[in-house]
């Protein structure tokens, strides 16, 4: 390994060092850097570079932009991510690329990253709509992971996002109902096609996607238990059925007697509905469209919020509010209006 310092035209000093052979074509590669005021400064920088080359931590200069790297990175991580996770990553990348995508990957600084966060919070990156701190925080998470991979691959000397601070996200207290309010809401929606879904959310603590991913084969009404093994997610307007988010989410859930009664009535009504439309086979999903396909849980959330408003009860942020209400309410609460079961 060789290197030397030299003086360029004028007063600036520079150094050049042989960093080895290019893995692609086998040619020797030389790295040059200038702009030093004195020979001593150039020699010190040369020693640092030689040491980095020996340790294997030297990063060759690249003209690649942050946008180019992030787009390629999205392709490489896609097989390892859930579709919904990858979609959220792609949205975050698009937001960041619009602000600092033209910057060279190796030139990105922590200060530049924090300025980008401030711009996204103020105007969404000149798109005219400010982003929520939680959304910008997600951008920070994605960028940190992407630059960590770049550091591991030797594309950058350090992860600039590691030194940058993402926006603080205020944790809002989850709004819940009392047991009486919950029972009142179930009375209000009794008789609706998805009444059993409301009951299941309210009495088991299951997530929305888990409820709508539930199959009849996962339910043991006689044993008063069900198994959570898959979930429904959405990307745009598309609905996807897949495994639970984590292995830990796969679990067995006990059912109280009232919930079992409601599910039995729901299964009977579902069978009658399919017979009336000429579909002879039983539906595979506990809660699905008439043709057996998966329901869009986002549409259910819209309907839920509308029904809550119509009921006059305190507003919840979504069906997950029922899940948290279940935590603080009696698990075996009586259902006031069982006319749906009759």
N, C-alpha and C positions, 0 to 999 in steps of 0.2 A: 504494500500500500504506500503510495507516494503522494506528496503534496508540496506546494510551494507558494510563496507570496510574491507579489509583483506590484509594480506601480503603474497605474494606467495614465493615460494622457491627463495632464493637470496634476492635482495633488492627491487624489484618492488612491488608496491602496486596496488590493483585492487578493484573494487566494483561490487556488484551484486544487482539487484533490481527486484522485482516482478512487471511485467507490465500487469498483468491481465490474463484472460483466452483466449485460442485459440478459435476463432469463429467456427473453423471446428470440433474440437474434445472435446472442453470444458476443456482441461487440463490447469493447471497453466503454465504460461510462465515466465521464468527468463532471464534477460538480463545481461550479464557480460562483463566488459571491464577492461583491465589492462594496464600495461606499465607506471604507474605514479611513479615518483621519490620519492614523499613523501606522507605521510598519508593525509596531508592538501590538496594536489592536487586531490587525489582520492575523498575526502569528497566534495570538490567543484564541481567536475564532477558529483558525485552522486546527489547533490542537483539540478543541472541543469537537469539531466535526470528525477528525480522525478517531477520537475516542468513541463517538457514536457509531461510526462505521464498524469498529472492532466489536462493540457490544451488540451490534445488529439492530440498533435503534435509530439509525439515520434514515430519514425520509427524503427520497428524491423529489425534486421540484416537479410539480405537475400543473398543467393549465386547466385541469378539470374544474368546473364550477360546482357550487353546492347543489344547484338544480340537477345537473347531470348525475352527480353521485346519488342524490336522494331518489331519483327516478329509477336508477339501476338497483339501488338498495331495496326499494319496494318490490322489485321483481324477485330478488334473491330470498327475501323473508316470507313471501306469500305462501309457499308450501308449508311453512311452520306455524302459520297463524290461522285462527278461525276466520271465516269470511267476514263476519261483522267487525272483528278486530282489525283486519287488513283494510277494510273500508274506512274505518275511523282514522287509521294511519294515513291513508291516501288523502283524506280531507285535510288532515293536519299538514301534510307535506305541501299540498296545493296552497294553503294559506301562507306558509313560510316562504315558499318559492316566489310568491308574488311580491314579497318585500325584499329579500336578500338573495334570491336564487342566482343572480348574475355574479355574485362574489365568488372568487376562487375558493375552493374547498379549504386549501391550506392557509388561506388568508383570513378566514373567519375568526373573529375575536369575541371574548365574553361580553365586552361592552356593546359590540354590534348586535349581539344576540339579545341583550337586555333592551336595547333601543327598539328592536323588532317587536318584542313583547309589548312594550309601551305603545307602539303604533297600532298593534292589533287590538289592544284594549281601547284605544281612542277612536279609531275609525275602521277597524277590520282590515288594515293594510290598504287604505285608500279605496276600499270598496263601499264606503259610506255607511257601514253598519258596524258599530262597536261589538266586539266579541266579549262574552262573559269570561270572568277570571278562570272558571273551571275549564272552558274551551281552550284558552291560551295555555293553561297549565298542562293540558293534554298535548299541546304542541311542544312544550318543553320536554315532556316525557319521551315523545317520539324522537325529537332531535337528539336528546341525550343518548338514547339507545342507538340511533343511526351513527352518531359520531364515535361511540364506544366501539362499534364494529369497524369503523374506519381506522381507529387507533390500533385495534387488534390486527388488522390486515396490513398495517404499515403505510397507510395512505396519508395519515396526519401524525404529527409528533405528539399531539395531546388532544384530548377531548375538550374543546372550548366550551361546550355546554355544561361541563362539570363545574366550572368556575362561575358560570352565570346563574343568577337566581330567577326562578320562575315566579309568577305572581302568586300571592297568598290567596287561598280560597277559604272564605268564611263558611264554616259548617253550620248550616241552618238546622234548627230543631225540627224533627219530623212531626208533622201534624197527625194526630190520631183521634179516634172517637172513643167515647165511653162504651161500655158493654150495652147500655140502653140505646145509645145512638146507633150502634152497629146493628142491633136487633131491629130497630126502627127502619133502617135502610133496607134490610132484608125483607121486611114486611112490604116496603114500598115497591120493590122490584119482583116480588113473588108473582109467578105466572109467566114471566118473560122466558124466552127461549133459552137464554144463558143464565137463568137463575141459579142453576147448580154450580156454575163457575164462580158466581159471587159467593156462594156458600163455601165452596172449597177454599177459595182465597181467604175467607174470613175465619175458617175453623182449623186450618192446617198450617198456615204460615208459609205456604208454597209461593214461589215466584210466579209472575204472570206467564212467562214463557214456559215454565214447567207445567202449569195447568193446561195450557193449550197444546202442549206436546204429549200429553197423557194419552195412552192407548188403553182400550178395555182389557187387553191382555196384561196390563200393569196393575189392574185393580182386582182385589179379592174382597168382594162385598161380604161374603159369609165370614171370612176371617177378619173383616173390618180393618184392612190395611191396603196400602198401595205402594208401588215402587216408582221412584223418580229416576228415570234413566235417559230421557231425551228432552229437548226443549225446542221451542219455536223462536226464531229470530227473524228480523227484517233488515233488508238492505234496500233502501229506496222503497219501492212498492212491491218488491219481491219477498216472498215468504220462504224460509228455509227450515227444515227439520234436521236436527243434528244432536250429537251427544251433549250432555251437560257441560257447563263451562269448565269445571274441574272434576277430577275423580271423587273428591270429597263431597261434591254436590249429589252424587248418586247415593240414594238413601231410601230407607223404608219409613213410611209415614202412617201413623195410626189414625183411624177415623172414628168419630163418635157415632152413636146410634142415629141421631138426627141427620147427620151428613150422609150416612149410608142410605137412609130412607129417601132422601132427596136424589141421590145418584140412581137408585132403583127406578124412581119415577122418571128421571131424565132419560134413562136407557129405554124405557118403554115408549116414551114420547118420541125419542129419536127413531126407534124402529117404525113407529106409525108414520112419521114424517117421510121416511124413505120409501115405505110401501105406497104412500099416497102419490109419490112422484115416479113410481115405477121402478125403483131401485130395490131389488129383492135382497141383496146381501146386506149384512149388518155393517154399520160404520166401524172402521178400525179405530179412529180417534174418538175419545170421549166428547170432545168439543171440536166440531169441525163444520164446514159448510154442508149443505144438504147432499152434495155429491161426494162427500167424504174427504175432500181436500182440506188442508190446514187453513184455519182462520188467520186473518191478519191481526195480530195483537194490538197494533197501533190503532186500528179502527175500534177495537174493544175499549181502549183507553179513552178515545174521544166520546164514545157512547157512555162510558162510566162517568166522566166528568159532567156530561149533560144531565144524567139522571141524578147525580148528587146535587146539582144546582136546582133541579126541579123539586127535589125532596125538601129543600130548605135547610139541610144539615150543613154543618161547617165544611168548607171545601178541603179536600185532600189533594195532594199533588198528583195522584194517580192511583191505580189499583194497588200499587205496592204499599199504599197507606193502610189498606186492609190487612196486609201481612204484618205490619208493625202494630196495628190495633190488636191483632190476635195475641201478640206477645204480652200485652198488658190486660187482656180480657180473659174471663173464664173460658177454658177450652171447650167445656161441655155446656155452653149456653143454650137455652131452649129457643127454638124458632117459633115466633109468635103466630105466623100465618102459614099453615101447612095445607092450604087449599090446593096448592100446586100438586101435592102428593096424592090427593084423593082421586 
